[in-house]
Amino acid sequence: MKSSAKLAAALTLTLPLALTLTACGSGGDSGGEGDGDNKLTVWTWDPAFNIYAMEEAEKVYQQDNPDFELEIVEVPWDDLQTKLTTIAQSQAFGELPDIFLMQNNAFQKNGLNYPDLFSDFSDSDIDFSEFPESVVEYSTIDDINYGVPFDAGTAVTALRTDVLEQAGYTVDDFTDITWDQYLTIGKDVLAKTGQPLLSGQAGSADIPMMMLQSAGASLFDDEGNPTIVDNEALEAAIDVYTQLVDAGVLIEVNSWDEYIGTIVNSNVGGTVNGIWIVGSIQTAEDQAGKWGITNLPKLDTVSGATNYSANGGSSWAISSNADVDLASDFLAATFAGSTELYDTILPKAGAVANWIPAGDSDVYNEPIDFFGGQPIFADVVAFGPEVPSNNTGAYYYEARDAVSTAMTQIMGGTDTATALGEAQANVEFAME
């Protein structure tokens, strides 16, 4: 799965905000293919992950509905965003599929700006209490659910146990700790082994954004106004990040490929990211048995900070042109109701469920040899409900990019208040 940072460039605002979402119709003129023929059309990306999961969901639903059929169309995320924007602007809703996948951090933006693209789940059989509240919030607007959470973006600290052992530490030493403790241990590991514990893309706010959410904080208030200035949690996150870089505990690289390279080439002793990162970690076959995971450090100086966060993840949306009854029943019986489905897609695709009951299955509780026999997927499902909600708002990516620029300025010597003030001004200008 791609990180949300790599996808941000595709998202640009083109329509004014809508005041509220409407509960859109159940079946357009030509849209969803499910006009009574038990067929649905789906737009999504990534054949090995999302498309594979939909194909397996089709098989599960066909057990009780043998004449059911999915038409799955591969649409890369940036193309999908462009198509949705074009359809919304031209009001050509008959071109929509029945179901499409939406990046969690982009859901509010699309829902608020293009409300006529979506149908709500008010009349569905989906029990949203069976998903982490923080994840459900991404696709909830005005207390109405517009998406079914799919893959987890729950964040983890992944660590090379062999590197830690050289320095006299274990994964337990990194569990339920603060970032100050992480920094202290990281300096010691670096001194004893020569290896930093972290890496990240220069100019990316990925890690600080995870820190921010772990404290239950956001770049916006409940009314959607930017809160970049005088944001205690944000300032603390940037300060910690700067200290990590200055100490050499975190090394910055220039691209996503270089970031992955630092992990698989043993240049670093760990990483902090969404659970989907384990797919890349496991490509380094020579490191099998040498990894473990735990929760995140928490910010020391922020009241209410936790050891849990998220980065990425996605949710299924039903379009305004869909056979809503069929689409909602399909999603309720599969992504919101089938342990069998998640048991199937976990081993091959690494698609960790947001659906909490999936974590009770034997498959999720199996030890993973690559991670030293740790049942990492069961651990991650347990982390999910602990993640604080994050108010992304319609201008999340504009704010994230502005903060990334501010971080670069701060690390180059600019006063924190000045850099963040400029960042907020840029977001406010975009919102006008």
C-alpha angles and dihedrals in degrees: 000000000000120000119250089242091064091051099047094089091067094062119086129157116239106155132056120255119274117224095226143354119257125220097245129212130284105240129000130214098274107349126104109034091230099093093144096306096100093246130124132191120219131194116202142130140235113054094210095051121018099021092046090051091051091049091054091045088055090055092049093051092046090063089077096021107043094174093054118117137184125207103203115195118194109228117167112233097250090048091047091053090050092049092050092049092049093048092049093049094047094040087230094147092154087076093064123107121231094252133018134177120243129195106241095232090053097047098088092046093053095039094052097041099037107028094157090068093070143067120203129235098228094122097039128108093235115128104213091187086075090069128068109273092228091058095045089054091066091069099032119100123175089353092302122120116229101168144041112227113239123172122023122246089187108151125235139182106235116196139186103239093197091057091048091049091055088058095043099257139115134200088263088067088063097047119108092353134138127247089250089058091046090053092049093050091042091056090051093049090049092050094049101039106019090234126121115222097222145035134185144167114277111244093022123121094202097118097040090049089054089049090050094052092045087063092050090248132132144189089246138047125231091275092054096255116143116255100188094121117073090006104152096194093047093049090048091049093051091047092052092047091051091050091050091053095043090051093050091240088118121041121200123219132185105241145026092250090053090050092054088045092058088058102043093039093053094244091134136034097228150337141228115221147110115310089254087077089078088076089065093040092056092057086077096082092178088065095058112139092015101095137079135173136216139160126289129273113254130228110266101211101041119093113233095017115156139197093244135084144140141232120192129339131147144228136213116243129197112222127230088246096055137112086251097190093052094041094049092046091050093050092044092053096045122022091024099035118022123091087177091062095051092043088056100046098040100072097043103034102022088231101165112203127241086196100099099210089063089072091067094066125104091242093059091048096051116116114250112224094205088059095049094267094304114147090229097169094056088049092052093050087053091051093053100075090050094061112109118235117260123210102221098171126187095293099048096125094046089052093044091052091047091052091048089055091047091052091054090050093048092050087050092056105272116141111261095231092050094049095046092045090056090047092054092046090054092051092047089051091051090050091055 
